[in-house]
Amino acid sequence: MTLQGTTGASVHKKFLNMCNGANLAYEKKAFYDVNGFDGIDRIASGDDMLLMHKIQQKYPDRIFFLKSKDIIVETKPAQTIKEFMNQRIRWASKTNKYTDKKIIAVLMLVYLLNAWIFILGISSFFFAKAFFLFLISIVIKIVVELFFLFPVAGFFDKKKLLWWFIPAQPFHILYTLIAGWLGIFGSYQWKGRKVK
């Protein structure tokens, strides 16, 4: 939900920092005009987003986000924590394939903010001032994200899931750090294959 909301808001602001292949549509002519997947076909993950960037270069003002409940495509979620982590690592693995430095800057900012909160959380066990900074940081993170997520959850008729938002924060911060790191420096399993 959060990723779809972020995608919609970003596209609306003409900052194409993500898309989802399951919910992506394009004209055949646009696909052929940019030579389809040529140049990105050797990359294990991220072909949807990298194709969108190719189309954006050719047609900069013709990419839109269709906000309609009638066209939502649901996909099967990861069934286990291992599948979930491999999926997130796979998503993070395409970071060094982006040519738009703004996207890399945003991803680094998100990563560093989560690292900051994690380090403050660990430091809180040893330093009282760190606990105060940790508390302020985590409250700001939660408030800002909930402010954004509440209308998104309403659109998807999933407001009940928001009860899990605060308890899931430690897991969210931890998996962001692990997946971000392993996406660049590690490997993952996908469709029965190990990808480096």
N, C-alpha and C positions, 0 to 999 in steps of 0.2 A: 504494500500500500504506500509506504513512504517513498519507495523508489519510483512508483508510478506518479505520485504527486510531485516529486522533485522533477521528473521528466517533463510533465505537463507545464509546470511553472517555468522551467528552464527554456523550453521551446517557445513558450509565450513571450519570454524576454529575449528571444533570438540568441540564446546561449545554448548551443546543442551539445550538452555534456553527457547525455546518455539516451538510449532507446532500448526497446525490448523486441527482440525478433519475433516473439509470439504475437505481438500487437503492432507489427510494422507492415505497412503497405506502400508500394511504390508502383509507378507506371513502368511498363515494359520498356518504353522508349527511354526513360531516364536511366534505367538499368543498363541498356546497351550504349547509351551516350557516354557513360563513364567506364565502359568496358567491364561491367559487372564486378566480379570478385578478383579480377586481375590485380596482382600486386598485394593482395591481402589473403589469397587462398592458401598460403603456407602457414598461416597463423591458426593455432588450435582453437582459439576462442575470440569472440569479439567481432566476427564478420558482420553482424548486424550494425553495430555502431560505426565500424570503419567504412562500411558501405554508405551509411548515412553521411559521413563526413565527405566522401567522394562526391555524393550527389549535392551536398551543400556547396561545394566549391564550384560546381557547374550551375546550380540553380539556388543561389544564396537566399532568395526571398520566397521560395516555394515549398518550404517544409513547415508543416503545421501539426499541432496535437489536436486530435478530435476527441473532445470531452463529451462522451455519450455513453450511457449505460447499455445502449443497444449493440455496441460493438466490442464490449469487453471480452477478451479471450482469457479464459482461466487455464492455468497450467498446473500440473501435479507438483505439489511441493516436495522438497527433500524429505525422505522418510526417516532418516537417522541423523544423528549429530555428525557422523563421519561424512555422509552425503552432503549435508548442509555446508560443512566446512570446505569440502572439495569444490562445491559450487562457488562459494565466495572467493576461494583462492583462485579458481579459474577466472572469475570476473576480474579480480585484481591483476591477473597476469598480463592483461592487455595494456596496462598503464604505460609501459615504455614504447608502445606502438603508436601512441597519439602524437600527432604533429602540432596540435593546438596547445601552446604552452599555458593558456588559461585553464584548460581542463586539468593539466598536471598540477598547476598551482592550487586549484580548488581541492583536488585529491590530497595533496600534501597538507593543506590547511586542516582538512577533516582528520587526517591521520595524526598530525601533531597535536591537535586539540584533545583527541582521545588519549594520546600518549601522556599529555600534560595531566589529565584527570587521573589516569592510572598511576603515574609517578607520585602525584599528590596523595592518592589513596594509600599507597604503600608507605610513603613518608609520614603519614598521619599517625602510624604506630610508634614513631620515634620523636616527632616534633609537633607540639601543640599548634603552632602557627600554620603548619602544613594542613592540619585538620580543618582549620577555619577556611583556608583557601580552597581545599577540596570541597567543602560544603557549599561555598559560594559558587564554585565552578559547576558542580553537578546540578545545583538548583537552576542556574542559568541555562544549562544544556537542556534540562527537562522542560522548563517553561517555554523556551524558544521552540523546541521540537514539538511539544504538545500544541502550541499556538498554531503551528503549521499543519500538524497531523489531524487535528480535530475536524476541520471541514473535509479533508481527504477521506477520513474514516466515515463521515456522514455520506459522502458521495457513493462510497462502496457498500453502504449499509453495514458497517463493521465497527460501530462505536463501542460495542461491548468488549471488543478486543483491547481497547485502551486501558482497561483495568490491569492488563499485563504489562503496560508500558514501563511503569516505574520499577517493578520487581525485575524486569528484564534488562535494566540498564547495565549492571555489572557484566552480564553475558555479552551484551551489545558492544561494550567498550573493549572487552577482551577479544572477541572474535574479529573486530575491526583491526586490532593490532596484529593478531596472528595471521589473518588472511592477507592483510596488506603486505606484511613482511614476506610471507611465503609465496605470494603472488609474484614478487620480484626476484626473490632469492631461492625459492624452493621449487617443489613440484607438486602435482596433484593427480588424482585418479579421475578419469572421465570416460564413460562408455567402455569400461573394461581396459582402458589403456592408461599407462603412466605417462604424463606429459611433463617435460622439464621446462 
